[in-house]
Amino acid sequence: MSEVAYFTQEGLDRLKKELHDLKTKDRPFISNQIAEARDKGDLSENAEYHAAKEAQGLLELKISKLEDIVVNAKVVDKSTLDTSKVLILSKVKIKNTGNGATMNYTIVTENEANLKEGKISVNSPVAKGLLGKKVGDKAKVKTPAGEMTFEIVEIML
């Protein structure tokens, strides 16, 4: 049995759409490639056939993994979350105490992380350092650039 993965409704819907597209668009496309390659003759020396079969295997593996994630997914209801401390789905404004720079992040699941959108994984070093902290608390975080200290300025949902 797989781990339970927590999602926003938006994140789960996006994952379901990706799974649907893989099944309804990519799977038939690869099946057609296999059929076309099979029609070209001797399969033992047919590179196109072997490449298409390998692509099919990778696609089926991805579909299987996504199905497993969707089956075990739980949607987090934002309205039930506590805004007094940093939790998953919290929007956090933090200040780097070293250089004074402020940043805004939303702490999300691994599958929804997107740094361009300001969404960091709950498993990232920064998020791990912030979880459970309250406004005014300082968090020391080990990053690839070295240890940094962040002050929690604001917590929102």
Contacts in CASP RR format, 6 or more apart in sequence:
PFRMAT RR
TARGET T0000
AUTHOR 0000-0000-0000
METHOD contacts of the structure
MODEL  1
MSEVAYFTQEGLDRLKKELHDLKTKDRPFISNQIAEARDKGDLSENAEYH
AAKEAQGLLELKISKLEDIVVNAKVVDKSTLDTSKVLILSKVKIKNTGNG
ATMNYTIVTENEANLKEGKISVNSPVAKGLLGKKVGDKAKVKTPAGEMTF
EIVEIML
1 72 0 8 1.000
2 68 0 8 1.000
2 69 0 8 1.000
2 71 0 8 1.000
2 72 0 8 1.000
3 72 0 8 1.000
4 72 0 8 1.000
4 73 0 8 1.000
4 74 0 8 1.000
5 69 0 8 1.000
5 72 0 8 1.000
5 73 0 8 1.000
5 74 0 8 1.000
5 109 0 8 1.000
5 110 0 8 1.000
5 111 0 8 1.000
6 73 0 8 1.000
6 74 0 8 1.000
6 75 0 8 1.000
6 76 0 8 1.000
6 88 0 8 1.000
6 109 0 8 1.000
7 15 0 8 1.000
7 73 0 8 1.000
7 74 0 8 1.000
7 75 0 8 1.000
7 76 0 8 1.000
7 109 0 8 1.000
7 111 0 8 1.000
7 112 0 8 1.000
8 75 0 8 1.000
8 76 0 8 1.000
8 78 0 8 1.000
8 89 0 8 1.000
8 108 0 8 1.000
8 112 0 8 1.000
9 75 0 8 1.000
11 111 0 8 1.000
11 112 0 8 1.000
12 70 0 8 1.000
12 73 0 8 1.000
12 75 0 8 1.000
14 112 0 8 1.000
15 66 0 8 1.000
15 69 0 8 1.000
15 70 0 8 1.000
15 73 0 8 1.000
15 111 0 8 1.000
16 70 0 8 1.000
18 66 0 8 1.000
19 63 0 8 1.000
19 66 0 8 1.000
19 67 0 8 1.000
19 70 0 8 1.000
22 59 0 8 1.000
22 62 0 8 1.000
22 63 0 8 1.000
22 66 0 8 1.000
23 63 0 8 1.000
26 59 0 8 1.000
27 59 0 8 1.000
27 63 0 8 1.000
30 52 0 8 1.000
30 55 0 8 1.000
30 56 0 8 1.000
30 59 0 8 1.000
31 56 0 8 1.000
33 48 0 8 1.000
33 52 0 8 1.000
33 55 0 8 1.000
34 49 0 8 1.000
34 52 0 8 1.000
34 53 0 8 1.000
34 56 0 8 1.000
36 48 0 8 1.000
37 46 0 8 1.000
37 48 0 8 1.000
37 49 0 8 1.000
37 51 0 8 1.000
37 52 0 8 1.000
38 46 0 8 1.000
38 49 0 8 1.000
40 46 0 8 1.000
40 48 0 8 1.000
40 49 0 8 1.000
43 49 0 8 1.000
69 111 0 8 1.000
76 88 0 8 1.000
76 89 0 8 1.000
78 89 0 8 1.000
78 157 0 8 1.000
81 87 0 8 1.000
81 89 0 8 1.000
81 90 0 8 1.000
81 157 0 8 1.000
83 90 0 8 1.000
83 155 0 8 1.000
83 156 0 8 1.000
83 157 0 8 1.000
84 134 0 8 1.000
84 135 0 8 1.000
84 155 0 8 1.000
85 132 0 8 1.000
85 133 0 8 1.000
85 134 0 8 1.000
85 155 0 8 1.000
86 92 0 8 1.000
86 107 0 8 1.000
86 130 0 8 1.000
86 131 0 8 1.000
86 132 0 8 1.000
86 133 0 8 1.000
86 134 0 8 1.000
86 152 0 8 1.000
86 155 0 8 1.000
87 107 0 8 1.000
87 131 0 8 1.000
87 132 0 8 1.000
88 107 0 8 1.000
88 108 0 8 1.000
88 109 0 8 1.000
88 122 0 8 1.000
88 131 0 8 1.000
89 106 0 8 1.000
89 107 0 8 1.000
89 108 0 8 1.000
89 157 0 8 1.000
90 106 0 8 1.000
90 107 0 8 1.000
90 155 0 8 1.000
90 156 0 8 1.000
90 157 0 8 1.000
91 104 0 8 1.000
91 105 0 8 1.000
91 106 0 8 1.000
91 155 0 8 1.000
91 156 0 8 1.000
91 157 0 8 1.000
92 104 0 8 1.000
92 105 0 8 1.000
92 106 0 8 1.000
92 107 0 8 1.000
92 130 0 8 1.000
92 152 0 8 1.000
92 154 0 8 1.000
92 155 0 8 1.000
92 156 0 8 1.000
93 102 0 8 1.000
93 103 0 8 1.000
93 104 0 8 1.000
93 152 0 8 1.000
93 153 0 8 1.000
93 154 0 8 1.000
93 155 0 8 1.000
93 156 0 8 1.000
94 102 0 8 1.000
94 103 0 8 1.000
94 104 0 8 1.000
94 105 0 8 1.000
94 130 0 8 1.000
94 139 0 8 1.000
94 150 0 8 1.000
94 151 0 8 1.000
94 152 0 8 1.000
94 153 0 8 1.000
95 101 0 8 1.000
95 102 0 8 1.000
95 103 0 8 1.000
95 150 0 8 1.000
95 151 0 8 1.000
95 153 0 8 1.000
96 102 0 8 1.000
96 103 0 8 1.000
96 148 0 8 1.000
96 149 0 8 1.000
96 150 0 8 1.000
97 138 0 8 1.000
97 149 0 8 1.000
97 150 0 8 1.000
97 151 0 8 1.000
98 148 0 8 1.000
98 149 0 8 1.000
102 153 0 8 1.000
104 118 0 8 1.000
105 118 0 8 1.000
105 119 0 8 1.000
105 120 0 8 1.000
105 126 0 8 1.000
105 127 0 8 1.000
106 117 0 8 1.000
106 118 0 8 1.000
106 119 0 8 1.000
106 120 0 8 1.000
107 119 0 8 1.000
107 120 0 8 1.000
107 121 0 8 1.000
107 122 0 8 1.000
107 127 0 8 1.000
107 130 0 8 1.000
107 131 0 8 1.000
108 119 0 8 1.000
108 120 0 8 1.000
108 121 0 8 1.000
108 122 0 8 1.000
109 121 0 8 1.000
109 122 0 8 1.000
110 121 0 8 1.000
110 122 0 8 1.000
110 123 0 8 1.000
112 119 0 8 1.000
113 119 0 8 1.000
113 120 0 8 1.000
113 121 0 8 1.000
113 124 0 8 1.000
120 126 0 8 1.000
120 127 0 8 1.000
121 127 0 8 1.000
122 128 0 8 1.000
122 131 0 8 1.000
125 141 0 8 1.000
125 142 0 8 1.000
125 143 0 8 1.000
126 141 0 8 1.000
126 143 0 8 1.000
126 150 0 8 1.000
128 141 0 8 1.000
129 139 0 8 1.000
129 140 0 8 1.000
129 141 0 8 1.000
130 139 0 8 1.000
130 141 0 8 1.000
130 150 0 8 1.000
130 152 0 8 1.000
133 139 0 8 1.000
133 152 0 8 1.000
134 152 0 8 1.000
134 155 0 8 1.000
135 152 0 8 1.000
135 153 0 8 1.000
135 154 0 8 1.000
135 155 0 8 1.000
136 151 0 8 1.000
136 152 0 8 1.000
136 153 0 8 1.000
137 151 0 8 1.000
137 152 0 8 1.000
138 149 0 8 1.000
138 150 0 8 1.000
138 151 0 8 1.000
138 152 0 8 1.000
139 149 0 8 1.000
139 150 0 8 1.000
139 151 0 8 1.000
139 152 0 8 1.000
140 147 0 8 1.000
140 148 0 8 1.000
140 149 0 8 1.000
141 147 0 8 1.000
141 148 0 8 1.000
141 149 0 8 1.000
141 150 0 8 1.000
END
